[in-house]
Amino acid sequence: MRRIFVSIALCLAVAACSGGNSTSLSTSQADTPAVLGSSGGGTLNAIRAAAGQAAVRRNAVLDAAALGHAQDMASNGFFDHKGSNGSTVGKRVKRAGYRWCTVAENISKGYSSRDAAFESWRKSAPHYRNMTKRKVTDFGLAKAGDYWVLVLAAKRC
């Protein structure tokens, strides 16, 4: 329990001090499809902590599912939770190799930074509910062009 509290406190401190600049992408990186390394966890976990929820962990399989959908939207010029092949977030996550019992997805378009995308999701009731779901334990985050995809999931219910 102490470890979780310390982790949350550290996430809140980093999020408060960063001002959005320490993990922003440069202009040349902004158009490159990317799984965004370790960025995003501090912001997401600060939002979760403020809502009284436990921290979530970055998951490479969920990163891959998020990146695939971001690239699909960017390459095919659409904006939807349904993939160009008719896939749902659940199908994409399962196909990537994550056996989930709960899954959610946030998408956004047109935000120049990760922090701006998270702020738009925080202000939207359905997206905020996804980010603060009690049962989720893992997340993946990716960007392609100006499309952002956040996938949240858990293997156990």
Helices and strands as residue ranges (DSSP letters): H 2-18, H 27-30, E 34-35, H 41-50, E 57-58, H 60-76, H 89-96, E 102-109, H 114-123, H 125-131, E 138-144, E 147-154
